[in-house]
């Protein structure tokens, strides 16, 4: 299969359409979130499904955090508060590592099974669960017996309690990264954790996908949000690092299956950039 070509102008228009920033007839996304309630939530879910993730941010600008601004810029009539409480028990979303910490469509939960296995060794702190196995077991028992908790519920910091408090927060995050617990909801940017089996439906948890199929699916989802992109951009979307050969194999497979089209970007000077 040879390479197609696309002009810089065409690539920009395609990017705007896939990003949901042109007319709804061109983007295939909801026109607004007016009416509130279930209609507004479904519209927000459609935006997240297009990109594959909504990256969460603590920064608040002009009365809303940046992840809410992503939705507000695409859904006229949306209440800013909706951007803060989309993650509820039973919603078709879950929170996990995507580009960074993100809300992701629930159908991608099986696709990220390979990442949960990798993250049994925490990406920042190393083998937290191995080093603090007794504390991890204690936290899991507490959640199982007493119900959902926040990190601030683990212990009250005191003269001799700070270490336990900090270690507990790390273990809680490590348990979440490994998939042993899940985030049930957020309130005021505070996470509430529960056992994964009480947050993610069993029918979804049973559908773990092979690593190669997962990588192909995530690359396709990234391309759906960009329209045209280099392989580096697609890899960066999901923080795929040190995976050059694996990503190349996935892209070749998608090309052979006619899921993607190799396409060179041609700028005004005639210079070609491969995507």
LINQUI-V354306 format. One line per field, one symbol per residue. ss: DSSP state (H for helix, E for strand, C for the rest). psi: psi as a letter, one per 30 degrees, with the letter a starting at -180 (. if undefined). burial: + if it has 9 or more other C-alpha atoms within 8 Angstrom, else -. A space follows every 50 residues. Layout:
ss=???
psi=???
burial=???
//
This chain:
ss=CCCEEEEHHHHHHHHHHHCCCCCHHHHCCCCECCCCHHHHHHHHHHHHHH HCCEECCCCEECCEEHHHHHHHCCCECCCHHHHHCCCCCCCCEEEEECCC EEEEEHHHCHHHHHHHHHCCCECCCECHHHHCHHHHHHHHHHHHHHCCEC HHHCCCCCCCCHHHHHHHHHHHHHHHHHCCEEEEEEECCEEEEEEHHHCC CHHHHCCCCCHHHHHHHHHHHHHHHHCCCCHHHHHHHCCCCCCHHHHHHH HHHHHHCCCCCCEEEECCCCCEEEC
psi=klkllkleeeeeeeeeeffggakefffglkflgkfabeeeeeeeeeeeee ffljkkkfkkkhgkleeeeeeeffikfkkefeffhejlkflhllkajceb klklkfffeefgeeeeeegfjkfegbieeefheeeeeeeeeeeeefakll effelkkaegfeeeeeeeeeeeeeeeefgflljelkkhgkkkklkeffek kefeffhklleeeeeeeeeeeeeefedklleeeeefeghjkhgeeeeeee eeeeeeghfljkkkkjaffgkkkk.
burial=-----+++--+--++++++++-++--+-++++++-+--+++-++++++++ ++++++-------++++++-++-+++++-+-++++-++----++++-++- ++++++-+++++++-+--++++----+++--++-++--++-+++---+++ +--+------++--+--+++++-+++++++++++++----++++++--++ ---++--++-+-+++++++++++++++++----++++++-------+--+ +--++------++++++-------+
//
